[in-house]
Amino acid sequence: MNGATGRMGYRQHLVRSILAIREQGGVLLSDGTRVQVEPLLVGRNEATLREIAERHGLEHWTTDLDAALADDRWSIYSDFLVTKARVPAITKAIAAGKHIYTEKPTAESYADAVEIARLADARGIKHGVVHDKLYLPGLRKLKRLIDSGFFGRILSVRGEFGYWVFEGDWQDAQRPSWNYRKQDGGGIIVDMFPHWNYVLENLFGRVESVYAQAVTHIPARVDERGEGYDATADDAAYAVFQLEGGITAQLNSSWAVRVDRPELLEFQVDGTLGSAVVGLFGAKVQPRVATPRPTWNPDLPDTHDYSGDWQELPTNEVFENGFKTQWEDFLRYVVGDGEHPYDFWAGARGLQLAEEGLRSSETGRRIDLTAPDSGSPVILPHDLTTAGA
């Protein structure tokens, strides 16, 4: 586990995933047996590694990545490093023949993301990329609605994500300062568009085009040491995506917005037979037969309670932490007990959307992801033979 001392690596991947899996006795397989996991913590700070290992009663940790990769005891390499350090480390892990599970984005560029996917396939290893939002309770409820035919023909998707990240002067920022420096791999498009790509393509259909506007609303911030710096990366993005099947998706992503909605992430999906609003956990619906008939009269206040026209979906099962659930799926895949479609190629498609979103913002144009002038075409899993040519 390389980078397990970082914010996401420690909290979500080590504590809430791997350690939780260990405590439950391992991953349950389809034949009723279990496979247990043993973590090796890798990082640069010896004192931090030792403290975390002692805190959780872990035996194995090291500052020597090369030695860890050379050790046959460890069959999986997982990467939670900052983005700019990811490709060199993953390339080493591929050469060592390790199966790989990584945070996104998988690289700083689409070209690099495609290259590590090709290298991994050529080496014959199994690889996976975090798609945590698909495992959220709200989006799992949404998937059920889609599969049931609740929406009829889906017309549009509207998404709102974000919150106010303090500038770091009068209150500490909730996000690391590198997120706001383009030269360090920062930017909300690079961070969030890979998420939006896998959410959209797995729930609604492949993204065929993007029109985006990237903005740096807060041009100066204060870092972890209390020193001011120029924010060179985008902290907000406003985008329209055209999806296969004629669906239009509009998503706003911002670290400079004050929240006035039930959850930090919220989607509204409208279809001919019904609509739904879902967040990280909640989901509410309004079928066609229960849709009110609004009328617009600017001379009179509208007293109708539109929120009351929606029905909250029940939570009929216990949804575990999404990071843990996907870890279990990937571990089953590694031992030959299931599939895991969220691989390096899925990660590459997310990077392509991010790059084309930035290009759209720079040029003021809608970018067709399959047009000749958009660079390399979208590479789907069934196109691997062509991709490797």
C-alpha positions as CSV (number, residue, x, y, z in Angstrom):
1,M,0.0,0.0,0.0
2,N,2.0,2.9,-1.3
3,G,0.8,6.2,0.1
4,A,-1.2,4.7,2.9
5,T,-0.1,7.5,5.2
6,G,-2.0,10.1,3.1
7,R,-5.5,11.4,3.8
8,M,-7.4,9.0,1.4
9,G,-4.8,6.2,1.6
10,Y,-5.0,6.0,5.3
11,R,-8.7,6.7,6.1
12,Q,-10.5,5.1,3.2
13,H,-8.1,2.4,1.9
14,L,-6.2,1.3,5.0
15,V,-8.6,1.8,7.9
16,R,-12.1,1.5,6.3
17,S,-11.2,-1.0,3.7
18,I,-8.2,-3.3,4.2
19,L,-8.3,-3.3,8.0
20,A,-12.0,-3.7,8.0
21,I,-11.7,-6.7,5.6
22,R,-9.1,-8.2,7.9
23,E,-11.3,-7.8,11.0
24,Q,-14.2,-9.6,9.3
25,G,-12.0,-12.6,8.5
26,G,-11.2,-11.7,4.9
27,V,-13.1,-11.6,1.7
28,L,-15.9,-14.1,1.2
29,L,-15.7,-16.0,-2.0
30,S,-18.5,-17.6,-4.0
31,D,-17.6,-21.1,-2.8
32,G,-18.0,-20.1,0.9
33,T,-14.3,-19.8,1.6
34,R,-12.4,-16.7,2.6
35,V,-9.2,-15.1,1.4
36,Q,-7.4,-12.9,4.0
37,V,-5.3,-9.9,3.3
38,E,-2.0,-8.7,4.8
39,P,-0.9,-5.1,4.2
40,L,2.6,-3.8,3.7
41,L,2.7,0.0,4.3
42,V,5.1,1.9,2.0
43,G,6.0,5.6,2.3
44,R,8.8,8.1,2.7
45,N,8.4,9.0,6.3
46,E,9.8,6.2,8.6
47,A,8.4,7.7,11.8
48,T,4.9,8.1,10.3
49,L,4.9,4.5,9.0
50,R,6.1,3.1,12.3
51,E,3.4,5.1,14.3
52,I,0.6,3.9,12.0
53,A,1.8,0.3,12.1
54,E,2.0,0.3,15.9
55,R,-1.4,2.0,16.2
56,H,-3.1,-0.8,14.2
57,G,-0.9,-3.7,15.2
58,L,0.6,-4.1,11.8
59,E,3.9,-6.0,11.2
60,H,5.1,-4.8,7.8
61,W,6.2,-1.4,6.7
62,T,9.0,0.0,4.6
63,T,10.4,3.1,3.0
64,D,12.0,1.0,0.2
65,L,9.5,0.6,-2.6
66,D,11.9,-1.3,-4.9
67,A,12.6,-3.9,-2.2
68,A,8.8,-4.3,-1.6
69,L,8.2,-4.8,-5.3
70,A,11.0,-7.4,-5.5
71,D,9.5,-9.4,-2.7
72,D,7.3,-12.3,-3.9
73,R,5.2,-12.3,-0.7
74,W,3.3,-9.2,-2.0
75,S,1.2,-10.0,-5.0
76,I,-0.8,-6.7,-5.2
77,Y,0.5,-3.1,-5.5
78,S,-1.9,-0.4,-4.5
79,D,-1.2,3.3,-5.2
80,F,-2.5,6.3,-3.3
81,L,0.3,8.8,-4.2
82,V,-0.1,12.3,-5.5
83,T,-0.9,12.1,-9.2
84,K,2.4,13.2,-10.6
85,A,4.2,10.3,-8.7
86,R,1.8,7.6,-9.9
87,V,3.0,6.6,-13.3
88,P,6.6,6.0,-12.3
89,A,5.6,3.8,-9.4
90,I,2.9,1.9,-11.3
91,T,5.4,1.3,-14.2
92,K,7.8,-0.3,-11.7
93,A,4.9,-2.4,-10.3
94,I,4.0,-3.6,-13.8
95,A,7.6,-4.6,-14.5
96,A,7.6,-6.5,-11.2
97,G,4.5,-8.4,-12.3
98,K,2.3,-7.2,-9.5
99,H,-1.5,-6.9,-9.8
100,I,-2.3,-3.2,-9.4
101,Y,-5.2,-1.3,-7.8
102,T,-4.9,2.5,-7.9
103,E,-6.6,5.7,-7.1
104,K,-7.6,8.0,-10.0
105,P,-6.5,9.8,-12.1
106,T,-4.2,7.0,-13.2
107,A,-1.8,9.5,-14.8
108,E,-1.3,13.1,-15.5
109,S,-2.1,12.7,-19.2
110,Y,-4.3,10.5,-21.4
111,A,-1.2,9.3,-23.3
112,D,0.4,8.1,-20.1
113,A,-2.8,6.4,-19.0
114,V,-3.1,4.5,-22.2
115,E,0.6,3.5,-22.0
116,I,0.3,2.0,-18.6
117,A,-2.9,0.1,-19.6
118,R,-1.0,-1.3,-22.6
119,L,2.0,-2.2,-20.5
120,A,-0.2,-3.9,-17.9
121,D,-2.1,-6.0,-20.5
122,A,1.2,-7.0,-22.2
123,R,2.5,-8.1,-18.8
124,G,-0.6,-10.1,-18.1
125,I,-1.5,-8.6,-14.8
126,K,-4.9,-7.7,-13.4
127,H,-5.5,-4.0,-12.8
128,G,-8.2,-1.9,-11.3
129,V,-9.0,1.8,-10.7
130,V,-11.1,3.2,-7.9
131,H,-14.7,3.9,-9.0
132,D,-16.0,4.6,-5.5
133,K,-19.0,6.7,-6.4
134,L,-20.6,3.8,-8.2
135,Y,-20.7,2.1,-4.9
136,L,-22.5,4.9,-3.0
137,P,-25.9,4.0,-1.7
138,G,-27.6,6.8,-3.6
139,L,-26.1,5.8,-6.9
140,R,-26.8,2.2,-6.3
141,K,-30.5,3.1,-5.8
142,L,-30.3,5.1,-9.0
143,K,-28.9,2.1,-10.9
144,R,-31.9,0.0,-9.7
145,L,-34.3,2.7,-10.9
146,I,-32.6,2.7,-14.3
147,D,-32.6,-1.1,-14.6
148,S,-36.3,-1.3,-13.6
149,G,-37.3,1.0,-16.4
150,F,-38.6,3.6,-14.0
151,F,-37.5,6.6,-16.1
152,G,-38.8,5.4,-19.4
153,R,-36.6,7.2,-21.9
154,I,-34.0,9.2,-20.0
155,L,-33.8,12.8,-21.2
156,S,-31.2,14.5,-19.1
157,V,-28.9,14.4,-16.1
158,R,-28.1,17.4,-13.9
159,G,-25.4,17.2,-11.3
160,E,-24.2,19.6,-8.6
161,F,-21.0,18.8,-6.7
162,G,-18.8,20.9,-4.4
163,Y,-18.5,23.0,-1.3
164,W,-16.5,26.0,-0.1
165,V,-12.9,25.2,0.5
166,F,-11.4,27.9,2.8
167,E,-8.6,29.9,1.4
168,G,-6.3,29.0,4.2
169,D,-5.8,32.4,5.8
170,W,-8.5,32.8,8.4
171,Q,-9.4,29.1,8.4
172,D,-7.4,26.1,7.3
173,A,-8.2,24.7,3.9
174,Q,-10.0,21.4,3.8
175,R,-7.9,20.3,0.8
176,P,-4.1,20.1,0.2
177,S,-2.5,23.1,-1.5
178,W,-1.2,21.1,-4.4
179,N,-4.9,20.7,-5.6
180,Y,-4.7,24.4,-6.6
181,R,-1.4,24.3,-8.4
182,K,-1.6,23.2,-12.1
183,Q,2.1,22.4,-12.1
184,D,1.6,19.9,-9.3
185,G,-1.3,18.1,-11.0
186,G,-4.0,20.1,-9.4
187,G,-7.3,21.3,-10.8
188,I,-10.9,20.3,-10.3
189,I,-11.3,19.0,-13.9
190,V,-8.4,16.6,-13.6
191,D,-9.8,15.5,-10.2
192,M,-13.5,15.2,-10.9
193,F,-14.0,14.6,-14.6
194,P,-12.6,11.0,-14.4
195,H,-15.3,10.5,-11.7
196,W,-18.0,11.9,-13.9
197,N,-16.8,9.8,-16.9
198,Y,-17.3,6.5,-15.1
199,V,-20.5,7.6,-13.4
200,L,-22.0,8.7,-16.7
201,E,-20.8,5.8,-18.9
202,N,-21.8,3.1,-16.4
203,L,-25.2,4.5,-15.5
204,F,-26.3,6.3,-18.7
205,G,-24.0,5.8,-21.7
206,R,-20.6,6.7,-23.1
207,V,-19.7,10.3,-23.2
208,E,-19.6,11.4,-26.9
209,S,-18.8,15.1,-26.5
210,V,-17.9,17.7,-23.9
211,Y,-18.3,21.5,-23.6
212,A,-16.7,22.9,-20.5
213,Q,-15.7,26.2,-18.9
214,A,-12.8,25.9,-16.3
215,V,-12.5,28.8,-13.9
216,T,-10.1,29.8,-11.1
217,H,-12.4,31.8,-8.8
218,I,-10.0,32.2,-6.0
219,P,-6.6,33.2,-7.5
220,A,-4.6,33.3,-4.2
221,R,-4.5,30.9,-1.3
222,V,-2.4,30.0,1.8
223,D,-0.7,26.7,2.1
224,E,-0.1,24.3,5.0
225,R,2.9,26.3,6.2
226,G,0.9,29.5,6.3
227,E,2.6,30.9,3.1
228,G,0.7,32.5,0.3
229,Y,0.8,31.1,-3.2
230,D,-0.8,31.7,-6.6
231,A,-3.7,29.3,-7.4
232,T,-2.8,28.3,-11.0
233,A,-5.3,25.4,-11.3
234,D,-9.1,25.6,-11.9
235,D,-11.2,25.4,-8.8
236,A,-14.6,25.2,-10.6
237,A,-15.8,23.7,-13.9
238,Y,-19.2,24.0,-15.6
239,A,-19.8,21.4,-18.3
240,V,-22.3,19.9,-20.7
241,F,-21.8,16.3,-21.9
242,Q,-23.6,14.6,-24.7
243,L,-24.1,10.9,-24.1
244,E,-24.9,8.1,-26.4
245,G,-28.6,7.6,-26.8
246,G,-29.2,11.4,-27.0
247,I,-29.0,12.0,-23.2
248,T,-27.7,15.5,-22.2
249,A,-25.8,15.7,-18.9
250,Q,-24.9,19.0,-17.2
251,L,-22.6,19.0,-14.3
252,N,-21.2,21.8,-12.1
253,S,-18.1,21.1,-10.0
254,S,-16.8,23.7,-7.6
255,W,-14.6,24.2,-4.6
256,A,-15.9,27.8,-4.4
257,V,-19.6,27.3,-3.8
258,R,-21.6,27.4,-0.6
259,V,-23.9,24.4,-0.1
260,D,-27.6,24.7,-0.2
261,R,-28.7,21.1,-0.9
262,P,-29.1,18.0,1.2
263,E,-25.7,16.5,0.2
264,L,-22.4,17.6,-1.3
265,L,-23.1,15.6,-4.5
266,E,-26.6,15.5,-6.1
267,F,-27.9,14.3,-9.4
268,Q,-31.4,14.9,-10.9
269,V,-32.4,12.5,-13.7
270,D,-35.4,13.3,-15.8
271,G,-37.2,10.8,-18.0
272,T,-40.5,10.5,-19.9
273,L,-42.0,8.3,-17.1
274,G,-40.5,9.8,-14.0
275,S,-37.6,11.7,-12.3
276,A,-35.3,11.1,-9.5
277,V,-33.0,13.1,-7.3
278,V,-30.1,11.2,-5.7
279,G,-27.2,12.1,-3.5
280,L,-24.5,10.2,-1.8
281,F,-27.0,8.3,0.3
282,G,-30.6,9.5,-0.3
283,A,-32.8,9.1,-3.3
284,K,-36.3,10.4,-4.0
285,V,-38.6,9.9,-7.0
286,Q,-41.5,11.5,-8.8
287,P,-43.3,9.3,-11.3
288,R,-45.2,10.7,-14.2
289,V,-48.6,10.0,-12.7
290,A,-47.7,12.0,-9.6
291,T,-46.2,15.0,-11.4
292,P,-47.8,18.3,-10.4
293,R,-48.9,20.9,-13.1
294,P,-46.9,24.0,-12.4
295,T,-48.0,27.3,-13.9
296,W,-45.9,30.4,-14.1
297,N,-47.4,33.6,-12.9
298,P,-44.8,36.3,-12.1
299,D,-47.4,38.5,-10.4
300,L,-48.3,36.0,-7.6
301,P,-46.1,34.1,-5.2
302,D,-46.1,30.3,-5.8
303,T,-47.3,28.7,-2.6
304,H,-47.1,25.1,-3.9
305,D,-44.8,22.8,-1.9
306,Y,-42.9,21.1,-4.8
307,S,-40.6,19.2,-2.4
308,G,-43.7,17.5,-1.0
309,D,-44.4,16.0,-4.4
310,W,-41.4,13.6,-4.1
311,Q,-41.2,10.2,-2.4
312,E,-38.1,9.1,-0.6
313,L,-36.9,5.6,-1.5
314,P,-36.5,3.2,1.4
315,T,-33.1,1.8,2.2
316,N,-33.9,-1.9,2.0
317,E,-30.4,-3.2,2.6
318,V,-27.2,-2.2,4.4
319,F,-24.7,-0.5,2.1
320,E,-21.2,-0.9,3.3
321,N,-18.4,1.7,2.7
322,G,-18.0,1.9,-1.1
323,F,-14.2,1.8,-1.0
324,K,-14.3,-1.4,1.0
325,T,-16.9,-3.0,-1.3
326,Q,-14.9,-2.2,-4.4
327,W,-11.7,-3.6,-2.7
328,E,-13.6,-6.8,-2.1
329,D,-14.6,-7.0,-5.7
330,F,-11.0,-6.4,-6.9
331,L,-9.6,-9.0,-4.5
332,R,-12.1,-11.6,-5.7
333,Y,-11.1,-10.7,-9.3
334,V,-7.4,-11.2,-8.5
335,V,-8.0,-14.7,-7.1
336,G,-10.3,-15.7,-10.0
337,D,-13.6,-15.3,-8.3
338,G,-15.4,-12.7,-10.4
339,E,-14.9,-9.8,-12.9
340,H,-13.8,-6.2,-12.3
341,P,-14.5,-4.0,-15.4
342,Y,-13.1,-0.8,-13.8
343,D,-9.6,-1.2,-15.1
344,F,-6.8,1.0,-16.5
345,W,-8.7,1.4,-19.7
346,A,-11.6,2.9,-17.8
347,G,-9.1,5.1,-16.0
348,A,-7.7,6.2,-19.4
349,R,-11.2,7.2,-20.7
350,G,-11.5,9.4,-17.6
351,L,-8.2,11.1,-18.4
352,Q,-9.3,11.7,-22.0
353,L,-12.5,13.4,-20.8
354,A,-10.5,15.6,-18.4
355,E,-8.0,16.6,-21.1
356,E,-10.8,17.3,-23.6
357,G,-12.7,19.2,-21.0
358,L,-9.6,21.5,-20.5
359,R,-9.2,21.8,-24.3
360,S,-12.9,22.8,-24.6
361,S,-12.4,25.5,-22.0
362,E,-9.3,26.8,-23.7
363,T,-10.8,26.9,-27.2
364,G,-14.4,27.7,-26.3
365,R,-15.5,24.8,-28.5
366,R,-17.5,21.6,-27.9
367,I,-15.1,18.7,-28.3
368,D,-16.4,15.5,-30.0
369,L,-14.5,12.6,-28.3
370,T,-14.7,10.5,-31.4
371,A,-13.9,13.1,-34.0
372,P,-10.5,13.0,-35.7
373,D,-9.5,16.4,-34.2
374,S,-10.1,15.2,-30.6
375,G,-6.9,13.2,-30.5
376,S,-7.0,9.4,-29.9
377,P,-10.5,8.0,-29.9
378,V,-12.2,6.6,-26.9
379,I,-10.8,3.1,-26.3
380,L,-13.4,0.7,-25.0
381,P,-12.5,-2.7,-23.4
382,H,-13.6,-4.7,-26.4
383,D,-11.2,-2.6,-28.6
384,L,-8.0,-3.7,-26.9
385,T,-6.7,-5.5,-30.0
386,T,-7.1,-2.4,-32.0
387,A,-5.6,-0.3,-29.2
388,G,-2.5,-2.4,-29.0
389,A,-1.9,-2.2,-32.8
